[in-house]
């Protein structure tokens, strides 16, 4: 398995090197988030029409990530039932990205996971078609409306909340100032249709999905999920940017599975953490927390402020069980403070606090998880990021009693190197 993962990565490396100068010849794509430092703090793609269409363009990109992990862990059960961790390297991960300008204002995105914690084989993560103009149908068609509108269709991540814009997506870790993602990681790849409107700083998103990660035309799982976002994003002046958004996600009672917090098939960072010595199956998704509701309603509020080199990003999120007869719900809080400095803000220091607390039902006791990340990073170039962090996390609450999570905690140092282009 390890050999297969490494092979996929070296195949991509040598393929790109063999082209001579792939990156130097990268074509410009319209309405596109750059996959490097220039894409930092980009959320929805802007409606600025800055790239002239000159025919079909294919942009081949990639992501690589590798961590050195030095963590320790324990719990309160007799004999400490968690595996012993050592300081060593994790298996590297890699993505292959294809972005194609198909027509003026029409582009396609496709991401492939060549190697991930959860899969040793290469496979398609997802993709979408983004429409910012309708000139490919008829020149000037609905041009006034399309100046503020973006349409997206595909099977990929949905635009619920703002945390998914800053998270690590398998090997694409260049937008995440830390190594791990949020405890409740709102990220899923589903069939969706989405409309985004942006004008004078105000933005609105509305979309629909079937709420399913794996697709098959079998009766009995015919649910539907709606998501929406309202917000304001304004570069007030050269020094100050303000953004505030609120999002909602709601899936129907016909769903039997809801993947909003369980949709990242690549696996989580912090390898082997919370793995028990008696586990019959090793999970690639710990220490991520999934509420596990069959259907739910979730809200996420995200403030973002950047003043010169100082950034603040916040998360207030509530996920409630859609089954009122059972009840239960969880609240997530998150706060990041980052200070970027240097001639091009290529260096940064920062911290993140993240907590989740709640109950799986009205009849069960509460569970509390807290996590603190403190670290920094260096953009050696726009495409190469190295970062180091200290992470500490603790599990409390009677809801964990009797399980390997009872009084569990882990802490230590993680170093990550990331390349994206």
C-alpha positions as CSV (number, residue, x, y, z in Angstrom):
1,X,0.0,0.0,0.0
2,X,2.8,2.5,0.9
3,X,4.7,1.6,-2.3
4,X,1.6,2.2,-4.4
5,X,0.9,5.6,-2.8
6,X,4.5,6.8,-3.3
7,X,4.5,5.5,-6.9
8,X,1.5,7.7,-7.8
9,X,3.3,10.8,-6.5
10,X,6.5,10.1,-8.3
11,X,4.6,9.4,-11.5
12,X,3.0,12.9,-11.3
13,X,6.3,14.6,-10.4
14,X,8.2,13.0,-13.3
15,X,5.3,13.6,-15.7
16,X,5.3,17.3,-14.9
17,X,9.1,17.6,-15.1
18,X,9.1,15.8,-18.4
19,X,7.0,18.5,-20.0
20,X,10.0,20.9,-19.7
21,X,8.4,23.9,-18.1
22,X,4.8,23.2,-17.3
23,X,4.4,25.9,-14.7
24,X,6.0,28.7,-16.7
25,X,3.5,28.0,-19.5
26,X,0.4,27.9,-17.3
27,X,-2.4,29.7,-19.2
28,X,-4.6,32.3,-17.6
29,X,-8.1,31.2,-16.7
30,X,-11.0,33.6,-16.2
31,X,-13.0,33.8,-12.9
32,X,-10.5,31.5,-11.2
33,X,-8.9,31.2,-7.8
34,X,-5.1,30.9,-8.1
35,X,-3.9,27.7,-6.6
36,X,-1.0,29.3,-4.8
37,X,-0.3,32.2,-2.3
38,X,-2.1,34.6,-4.6
39,X,-5.3,32.7,-3.8
40,X,-5.1,33.3,-0.1
41,X,-8.3,34.8,1.5
42,X,-10.2,34.3,-1.8
43,X,-13.7,33.0,-1.1
44,X,-16.2,33.1,-4.0
45,X,-14.5,33.9,-7.3
46,X,-14.9,37.6,-8.2
47,X,-17.0,38.8,-11.1
48,X,-14.1,40.9,-12.5
49,X,-13.7,40.0,-16.2
50,X,-9.9,40.4,-16.5
51,X,-8.9,37.5,-18.8
52,X,-9.6,37.8,-22.5
53,X,-10.9,34.6,-24.1
54,X,-8.6,33.4,-26.9
55,X,-9.8,29.8,-27.3
56,X,-9.7,26.6,-25.4
57,X,-7.1,26.6,-22.6
58,X,-6.1,23.7,-20.4
59,X,-4.3,24.4,-17.1
60,X,-2.6,21.4,-15.4
61,X,-1.9,21.9,-11.7
62,X,-1.0,19.8,-8.7
63,X,-0.7,19.7,-4.9
64,X,1.8,17.9,-2.7
65,X,1.8,17.7,1.1
66,X,4.0,15.9,3.6
67,X,4.1,16.0,7.4
68,X,6.5,15.1,10.1
69,X,4.4,14.3,13.1
70,X,5.6,14.2,16.7
71,X,2.5,13.6,18.8
72,X,1.7,11.7,22.0
73,X,-1.7,10.7,23.3
74,X,-3.5,9.1,26.3
75,X,-6.9,8.5,27.8
76,X,-8.4,7.8,31.2
77,X,-9.3,4.1,30.7
78,X,-7.4,1.5,32.8
79,X,-4.3,0.6,30.9
80,X,-4.5,3.6,28.5
81,X,-6.0,1.9,25.5
82,X,-4.7,4.2,22.8
83,X,-1.8,3.1,20.6
84,X,1.7,4.5,21.2
85,X,2.7,7.1,18.7
86,X,6.2,7.8,17.5
87,X,7.8,10.8,15.9
88,X,8.1,10.1,12.1
89,X,6.8,11.0,8.7
90,X,3.3,10.5,7.4
91,X,2.7,9.1,3.9
92,X,2.7,12.0,1.5
93,X,-0.4,13.0,-0.4
94,X,-0.9,14.4,-3.9
95,X,-3.6,15.9,-6.1
96,X,-3.8,16.4,-9.9
97,X,-5.9,19.4,-10.9
98,X,-7.4,20.2,-14.4
99,X,-8.9,23.5,-15.1
100,X,-10.2,24.1,-18.6
101,X,-11.5,27.4,-20.2
102,X,-14.1,25.9,-22.5
103,X,-15.6,29.2,-23.7
104,X,-15.8,32.8,-22.8
105,X,-17.1,32.7,-19.2
106,X,-17.4,28.9,-19.2
107,X,-14.8,26.8,-17.3
108,X,-14.5,23.3,-15.9
109,X,-12.6,22.1,-12.8
110,X,-11.6,18.6,-12.0
111,X,-9.5,17.4,-9.0
112,X,-8.0,13.9,-8.7
113,X,-6.6,12.5,-5.5
114,X,-3.5,10.5,-6.5
115,X,-2.6,9.6,-2.9
116,X,-4.4,10.2,0.3
117,X,-4.5,8.8,3.9
118,X,-7.7,6.9,3.2
119,X,-7.0,5.6,-0.3
120,X,-3.9,4.1,-1.8
121,X,-5.3,4.3,-5.3
122,X,-5.8,7.4,-7.5
123,X,-9.4,8.5,-7.9
124,X,-11.5,11.5,-8.9
125,X,-12.5,13.7,-5.9
126,X,-15.0,15.7,-8.0
127,X,-15.5,18.5,-10.4
128,X,-17.9,21.2,-11.7
129,X,-18.8,23.5,-14.5
130,X,-18.8,27.2,-13.7
131,X,-20.8,29.7,-15.8
132,X,-20.0,33.4,-15.6
133,X,-21.3,34.4,-19.1
134,X,-23.8,33.0,-21.5
135,X,-22.1,34.3,-24.6
136,X,-21.4,30.7,-25.7
137,X,-25.2,30.4,-26.2
138,X,-25.8,33.8,-27.7
139,X,-23.6,36.9,-27.5
140,X,-24.9,39.3,-24.8
141,X,-27.5,36.8,-23.5
142,X,-28.7,38.0,-20.1
143,X,-25.4,40.0,-19.9
144,X,-26.8,42.4,-17.2
145,X,-27.8,39.5,-15.0
146,X,-24.6,37.6,-15.6
147,X,-22.5,40.6,-14.5
148,X,-23.5,39.7,-11.0
149,X,-24.3,36.0,-11.3
150,X,-22.3,32.8,-11.3
151,X,-23.8,29.4,-11.9
152,X,-22.1,26.1,-10.9
153,X,-23.2,22.6,-11.6
154,X,-21.2,19.4,-10.7
155,X,-20.3,16.8,-8.1
156,X,-18.0,18.6,-5.8
157,X,-17.8,20.6,-2.6
158,X,-20.9,22.8,-1.9
159,X,-20.6,26.4,-0.8
160,X,-21.9,26.0,2.8
161,X,-20.0,28.2,5.3
162,X,-16.6,29.8,4.7
163,X,-14.3,27.3,6.5
164,X,-14.1,25.1,3.3
165,X,-12.2,27.9,1.6
166,X,-9.4,27.8,4.2
167,X,-9.2,24.1,4.8
168,X,-6.7,21.5,3.6
169,X,-8.2,19.5,0.7
170,X,-6.0,16.4,0.8
171,X,-2.7,17.7,-0.5
172,X,-3.9,21.2,-1.2
173,X,-2.7,22.6,2.1
174,X,-1.5,26.0,0.9
175,X,-4.6,28.0,2.1
176,X,-4.6,26.5,5.6
177,X,-2.4,28.4,8.0
178,X,-2.4,25.3,10.2
179,X,-2.0,21.5,9.7
180,X,-5.4,20.2,10.7
181,X,-8.9,21.3,9.7
182,X,-11.7,22.2,12.1
183,X,-13.1,19.5,14.5
184,X,-16.5,19.5,12.8
185,X,-15.2,19.8,9.2
186,X,-18.1,21.0,7.0
187,X,-17.0,19.6,3.7
188,X,-18.7,17.2,1.3
189,X,-18.7,16.3,-2.4
190,X,-22.2,15.9,-3.7
191,X,-24.2,16.5,-7.0
192,X,-25.3,20.1,-6.8
193,X,-26.6,23.2,-8.6
194,X,-25.7,26.6,-7.2
195,X,-26.4,30.2,-8.0
196,X,-24.2,33.0,-6.5
197,X,-25.0,36.7,-6.8
198,X,-22.5,39.4,-6.0
199,X,-23.0,43.2,-6.2
200,X,-21.5,46.2,-4.4
201,X,-20.0,43.9,-1.7
202,X,-23.2,42.0,-1.0
203,X,-23.4,38.3,-1.9
204,X,-26.0,35.6,-1.8
205,X,-25.8,31.9,-2.6
206,X,-28.6,29.3,-3.0
207,X,-28.1,25.7,-4.0
208,X,-29.6,22.2,-3.9
209,X,-28.0,18.8,-3.6
210,X,-29.2,15.2,-3.0
211,X,-27.1,15.1,0.2
212,X,-25.3,11.9,-0.9
213,X,-21.7,11.1,-1.2
214,X,-22.0,7.9,-3.2
215,X,-24.5,7.8,-6.0
216,X,-26.8,4.9,-7.0
217,X,-30.4,4.9,-8.3
218,X,-31.9,2.8,-5.6
219,X,-35.1,3.6,-3.9
220,X,-35.1,4.4,-0.2
221,X,-32.6,7.2,0.0
222,X,-34.3,9.9,-1.9
223,X,-33.5,12.9,0.2
224,X,-32.7,16.4,-0.8
225,X,-30.6,19.1,0.8
226,X,-30.8,22.9,0.5
227,X,-28.0,25.4,1.3
228,X,-27.8,29.1,1.2
229,X,-25.5,32.0,2.2
230,X,-25.9,35.7,2.7
231,X,-23.0,38.0,3.3
232,X,-21.1,41.2,2.8
233,X,-17.4,41.4,1.7
234,X,-15.7,44.8,1.2
235,X,-12.2,45.9,0.7
236,X,-12.8,49.2,2.5
237,X,-9.3,50.6,1.7
238,X,-5.8,49.4,1.0
239,X,-5.4,48.4,4.7
240,X,-8.8,47.1,5.7
241,X,-11.1,44.3,4.5
242,X,-14.3,43.3,6.2
243,X,-16.4,40.2,5.5
244,X,-19.3,38.6,7.3
245,X,-21.4,35.7,6.1
246,X,-24.1,33.5,7.4
247,X,-25.0,30.1,5.9
248,X,-27.6,27.4,6.3
249,X,-27.8,23.8,5.3
250,X,-30.9,21.7,5.7
251,X,-31.5,18.1,4.6
252,X,-34.8,16.3,4.4
253,X,-36.2,13.4,6.4
254,X,-36.0,11.1,3.3
255,X,-32.3,11.0,3.7
256,X,-30.8,8.0,5.5
257,X,-27.3,9.4,5.4
258,X,-26.0,13.0,5.7
259,X,-22.4,13.6,4.7
260,X,-22.0,17.3,5.6
261,X,-19.4,16.5,8.3
262,X,-18.4,13.1,6.9
263,X,-17.7,13.9,3.2
264,X,-14.0,14.2,3.1
265,X,-13.0,10.8,1.8
266,X,-9.2,11.6,1.8
267,X,-9.0,11.3,5.6
268,X,-7.9,13.7,8.3
269,X,-4.6,15.1,9.5
270,X,-2.9,13.8,12.7
271,X,-2.4,10.2,11.6
272,X,-3.2,7.4,14.1
273,X,-4.4,9.8,16.7
274,X,-7.2,8.3,18.9
275,X,-6.6,4.9,17.4
276,X,-7.3,2.2,20.0
277,X,-5.2,-0.9,20.6
278,X,-8.4,-3.0,20.5
279,X,-10.0,-1.3,17.4
280,X,-11.2,-3.9,14.9
281,X,-10.9,-1.2,12.2
282,X,-8.5,1.7,11.9
283,X,-10.3,5.0,11.0
284,X,-8.5,7.4,8.6
285,X,-10.9,10.1,9.7
286,X,-10.0,10.7,13.3
287,X,-9.7,13.2,15.0
288,X,-12.5,14.7,12.9
289,X,-15.9,14.7,14.7
290,X,-19.1,13.8,12.8
291,X,-22.4,14.4,14.7
292,X,-23.8,11.4,12.7
293,X,-27.3,12.7,12.2
294,X,-29.3,11.1,9.4
295,X,-30.6,14.5,8.4
296,X,-30.0,17.8,10.0
297,X,-30.2,21.6,9.9
298,X,-26.9,23.5,10.3
299,X,-26.0,27.1,10.6
300,X,-22.6,28.7,10.2
301,X,-21.6,32.4,10.8
302,X,-18.1,33.5,9.7
303,X,-16.6,36.9,10.3
304,X,-13.3,37.8,8.6
305,X,-11.3,40.9,9.1
306,X,-7.9,41.8,7.7
307,X,-6.1,45.0,8.7
308,X,-2.7,45.2,7.0
309,X,-1.0,42.0,8.1
310,X,-3.4,41.1,10.9
311,X,-6.2,38.6,10.2
312,X,-9.1,37.3,12.2
313,X,-11.4,34.5,11.0
314,X,-14.2,33.2,13.2
315,X,-16.7,30.3,13.3
316,X,-20.0,30.0,15.1
317,X,-21.8,26.8,14.0
318,X,-24.8,24.9,15.2
319,X,-25.9,21.5,13.9
320,X,-29.2,20.1,15.1
321,X,-30.6,16.7,14.6
322,X,-33.5,16.8,12.0
323,X,-35.4,14.1,14.0
324,X,-37.1,16.1,16.7
325,X,-38.3,13.0,18.5
326,X,-34.6,12.1,19.2
327,X,-33.2,15.6,19.4
328,X,-29.6,16.4,20.0
329,X,-27.2,19.0,18.5
330,X,-23.7,20.4,18.6
331,X,-22.2,23.8,18.7
332,X,-18.8,24.6,17.2
333,X,-16.8,27.7,18.0
334,X,-13.6,28.7,16.3
335,X,-11.3,31.7,16.2
336,X,-8.1,32.2,14.2
337,X,-5.7,35.2,14.6
338,X,-2.9,35.4,12.0
339,X,-0.2,38.0,11.6
340,X,1.4,38.0,8.2
341,X,4.7,40.0,7.8
342,X,7.7,40.4,5.5
343,X,8.1,42.3,2.2
344,X,5.2,40.3,0.6
345,X,3.7,38.9,3.8
346,X,5.5,35.6,3.1
347,X,5.9,34.9,6.8
348,X,3.1,34.4,9.4
349,X,2.5,33.6,13.0
350,X,-0.9,32.6,14.5
351,X,-3.1,30.6,16.7
352,X,-6.5,28.9,16.4
353,X,-8.9,27.8,19.1
354,X,-11.6,25.4,18.2
355,X,-14.3,23.7,20.4
356,X,-17.3,21.4,19.9
357,X,-19.9,20.5,22.6
358,X,-23.3,19.0,22.5
359,X,-25.3,15.7,22.7
360,X,-26.1,13.1,20.1
361,X,-29.7,13.0,21.4
362,X,-31.8,14.6,24.2
363,X,-31.4,11.4,26.2
364,X,-27.6,11.2,26.1
365,X,-25.0,13.1,28.1
366,X,-22.9,15.8,26.7
367,X,-19.5,15.6,24.9
368,X,-16.9,18.4,24.8
369,X,-13.8,18.6,22.5
370,X,-11.3,21.4,22.5
371,X,-8.3,22.0,20.4
372,X,-5.6,24.7,20.3
373,X,-3.1,25.3,17.4
374,X,-0.2,27.7,17.7
375,X,2.3,28.0,14.9
376,X,3.7,29.8,11.9
377,X,4.7,29.4,8.3
378,X,7.0,30.6,5.5
379,X,6.0,31.0,1.9
380,X,9.4,30.2,0.3
381,X,7.8,31.1,-3.0
382,X,4.2,31.6,-4.1
383,X,3.9,27.9,-4.6
384,X,5.9,26.5,-1.7
385,X,4.8,26.7,2.0
386,X,6.4,25.3,5.1
387,X,4.6,25.4,8.4
388,X,5.1,24.2,12.0
389,X,2.6,24.0,14.8
390,X,2.0,22.9,18.3
391,X,-1.4,21.2,18.7
392,X,-3.1,20.1,21.9
393,X,-6.6,18.6,22.1
394,X,-8.8,17.2,24.9
395,X,-12.0,15.2,25.1
396,X,-14.3,15.6,28.1
397,X,-17.9,14.9,29.1
398,X,-19.9,12.0,30.3
399,X,-20.9,11.2,26.7
400,X,-17.4,9.7,26.2
401,X,-17.5,7.5,29.3
402,X,-16.6,3.9,28.7
403,X,-15.1,4.6,25.2
404,X,-11.6,5.1,24.1
405,X,-12.4,8.9,24.0
406,X,-12.9,9.0,27.8
407,X,-10.5,11.7,29.0
408,X,-8.5,11.4,25.7
409,X,-6.0,14.0,24.8
410,X,-3.1,14.4,22.3
411,X,-0.5,17.0,21.9
412,X,2.8,17.7,20.2
413,X,4.5,19.2,17.2
414,X,3.7,18.8,13.5
415,X,5.7,20.1,10.5
416,X,4.1,20.3,7.1
417,X,5.5,21.1,3.7
418,X,3.1,22.0,0.9
419,X,3.5,22.7,-2.8
420,X,0.6,23.9,-5.0
421,X,0.5,25.3,-8.5
